[in-house]
Amino acid sequence: MSLLAELSRELAALAATGAAGVVGLEHRGGQGSGVVLSSDGYILTNAHVARAGGALRVRRPGGSAVSARLVGADERTDLAVVRTPDAGLRPLPLADSRRVQVGQLVMAIGNPLGLDRSVSLGVVSALFRELPTRDGILEGLIQTDAAVNPGHSGGPLLDMEGRVVGINTAMLTPARGIGFAVPAETASWVAAVLIQHGEVRRPYLGIRARSEELDPILARDTGQARGVRVVGVEPGTPAAAGGLSGGDLLLAANDAPVATLDDLARVLVLARPVFVDVEVLRAGARRRLVVRPQPRAA
């Protein structure tokens, strides 16, 4: 068997396995896609799909549509979890998206324009992309050239092992061959919090910050390729009281490396610490500061 024939066979098997864990979502505003998280009916999708308006229905592969309810949604990451009483669904495993590399093959599966279980193939074009939305900025996105069209939203971006590396979330309308996915690393913890609490409650620090790639020398000295740059600190906030300052490079929180804003949010949300011990780089010197997060006002 030729290498091309073997590759074709492997891709066909991957598509069949992946499609079994993808469902369609129908609502008054149109259609979207979802990734099966568990056989008892939990489904991961986009917040903009789940909250589009009207009653939600889930269409499983080869089956009829059944009703679904919204478990919880998080607009900051454009992720949501819905649940259907339809049992026996086949879940797809979530990968460690921190291992994703630019150039690796990926497959997108979804229901673009109502064409259910459509498959497209491409590569990871870039990592850590930012995309402005009406609810803020989606940060840390995976960029792909696999075709992503309206209706793909909420469907999986798979690696060649059949694991979900991202949840397709957006496309650039005027562009061709540019799609974006929320990393599975983010989707994993956000989905767990939504299932447990129905919402993601982010404690308040009072900083404006962005993730950034470090130059090679700084990356070598710090031992990490990225960090979170504090752009500004609001006066009278927990961050100000803890000594954080604009220009600080945040490297760790409670001894967990911080490469993205998602890393910081995960520490704050999952651990809900009374105090956060942060390590920053300021004027070339490492400093350890203690910040006490506060509940965010409703």
Secondary structure, DSSP 8 states (H G I E B T S, - for coil): --HHHHHHHHHHHHHHHHHTTEEEEEETTEEEEEEE--TTSEEEE-HHHHTSSS-EEEE-TTS-EEEEEEEEEETTTTEEEEE-S--------B--GGG--TT-EEEEEE-GGG-TTEEEEEEEEEEEEEEEETTEEEEEEEEE-S---TT-TT-EEE-TTS-EEEEEEEE-TT-SS-EEEEEHHHHHHHHHHHHHHSS----B--EEEEEEE--HHHHHHHT-SEEEEEEEE-TTSHHHHTT--TT-EEEEETTEE--SHHHHHHIIIII--SSEEEEEEETTEEEEEEE--B----
